[in-house]
Amino acid sequence: MKRHILYFAAALIAASFSLTSCDKDKTPDGQIINDAVQDKDGNKYDAIKIGDHTWMTENLRSTKYADGTDIPMGTSPNGNTGYRYNPNGDEKNVKTHGYLYNWTAAMNGKGSSNTNPSHVQGVCPKGWHIPSKAEWEDLINYIGRQSEFVCTIEEGGDAYVAKAMASTEGWEPSTQTCAPGNLPSTNNATGLNGTPAGAYTGIYSAFKIAASMWNATEDGSENAWVTTLNYMHPNASINSVSKGNAYSVRCVKD
């Protein structure tokens, strides 16, 4: 009888271990994953699970593609060759804001995709990809359905998501309720941590004003989509811009 009890206890321990082992990779929604991925430069990035997807909580700051090929620094807008640029023209901004990349660099020569997931690795590390317009829309819609994430200007009014997606630092101040520049310490309910790195369009602009992140989806031969958080607008927007411009890159886990 004693031997049977010991066998039963051992079986319970083994079953418990098996269940734990099977479930260990199921990250809970909203949990920060420290050092979730590393790029070819050795930079490590945290990530967070939001809905069905796991997003980097930082802009990419890699000087190389996943195969080790260098991404050259750009000195002018270019839609044909992949380039990276320092935010606001200052290398000191890269640590916080990552590099700005033109669409060619972001996509690393791959074609447009609007599937969810996009299946476009682009400039992202192996196992991660550039989110499509459909993925960004899915994220924005998911956030808008979570009462703990949204900001409302009046009771029963529209639900706004920009603050929940924006970082708590670096924004120009705004008096617009529910905008990232208004009480920024209350931003970032989702943990996405969108930082206002601005843009390069031939001149450096919108630093501290806008966080604009590439989509893997083009809009005709000359343009592609970016998802933008603006310091004075309460909602995220997705806009068509020139592929020769440079914006931030966020990667999503495959």
NORWOZI-V472074 format. One record per residue. SS is DSSP state (a for helix, b for strand, c for the rest). NEAR is the number of other C-alpha atoms within 8 Angstrom. Layout:
ss=[SS & SS]
near=[NEAR & NEAR]
//
This chain:
ss=[c & a & a & a & a & a & a & a & a & a & a & a & a & a & a & a & a & a & a & a & a & a & a & c & c & c & c & c & c & c & c & b & b & b & b & b & b & b & c & c & c & c & c & b & b & b & b & b & b & b & c & c & b & b & b & b & c & c & c & c & c & c & c & b & c & c & c & c & c & b & c & c & b & c & c & c & c & c & c & c & c & c & c & b & b & b & a & a & a & c & a & a & a & a & a & a & a & c & b & b & b & b & a & a & a & a & a & c & c & c & c & c & c & c & c & c & c & c & c & c & c & c & c & c & c & c & c & b & b & b & c & c & a & a & a & a & a & a & a & a & a & a & a & a & c & c & c & c & c & c & b & b & c & c & c & c & c & c & b & b & c & a & a & a & a & b & c & c & c & c & c & c & c & c & c & c & c & c & c & c & c & c & c & a & a & a & c & c & c & c & c & c & c & b & c & c & c & c & b & b & c & c & c & b & b & c & c & c & c & b & b & b & b & b & b & b & b & b & b & c & c & c & b & b & b & b & b & b & b & b & c & c & c & c & c & c & b & b & b & b & b & b & c & c & c & b & b & b & c & c & b & b & b & c]
near=[4 & 5 & 6 & 7 & 8 & 8 & 8 & 8 & 8 & 8 & 8 & 8 & 8 & 8 & 8 & 8 & 8 & 8 & 8 & 8 & 7 & 7 & 7 & 7 & 5 & 5 & 7 & 6 & 8 & 9 & 8 & 9 & 8 & 7 & 9 & 9 & 8 & 11 & 11 & 13 & 8 & 6 & 9 & 9 & 12 & 13 & 14 & 15 & 14 & 11 & 8 & 5 & 8 & 11 & 13 & 13 & 13 & 14 & 13 & 11 & 10 & 11 & 10 & 12 & 15 & 11 & 6 & 7 & 7 & 7 & 11 & 8 & 7 & 8 & 5 & 5 & 12 & 11 & 13 & 6 & 7 & 15 & 13 & 15 & 13 & 12 & 18 & 12 & 7 & 8 & 7 & 5 & 11 & 12 & 7 & 6 & 14 & 16 & 16 & 15 & 16 & 17 & 14 & 15 & 15 & 14 & 14 & 10 & 7 & 7 & 5 & 7 & 11 & 11 & 9 & 8 & 8 & 13 & 9 & 11 & 12 & 13 & 13 & 14 & 13 & 7 & 7 & 11 & 17 & 20 & 17 & 15 & 12 & 10 & 13 & 11 & 8 & 8 & 10 & 10 & 8 & 9 & 12 & 12 & 7 & 8 & 6 & 5 & 11 & 14 & 10 & 11 & 8 & 6 & 5 & 5 & 7 & 7 & 8 & 12 & 15 & 15 & 19 & 15 & 15 & 15 & 14 & 11 & 7 & 8 & 12 & 8 & 8 & 10 & 7 & 10 & 7 & 13 & 15 & 19 & 13 & 13 & 8 & 12 & 6 & 8 & 13 & 14 & 10 & 11 & 11 & 14 & 12 & 13 & 14 & 16 & 18 & 16 & 16 & 15 & 10 & 7 & 5 & 12 & 9 & 10 & 12 & 11 & 12 & 14 & 14 & 14 & 11 & 16 & 14 & 16 & 11 & 12 & 9 & 6 & 5 & 9 & 11 & 16 & 15 & 12 & 13 & 12 & 17 & 14 & 15 & 11 & 12 & 14 & 10 & 12 & 7 & 9 & 8 & 9 & 9 & 9 & 13 & 12 & 16 & 15 & 15 & 17 & 13 & 14 & 12 & 12 & 9 & 7]
//
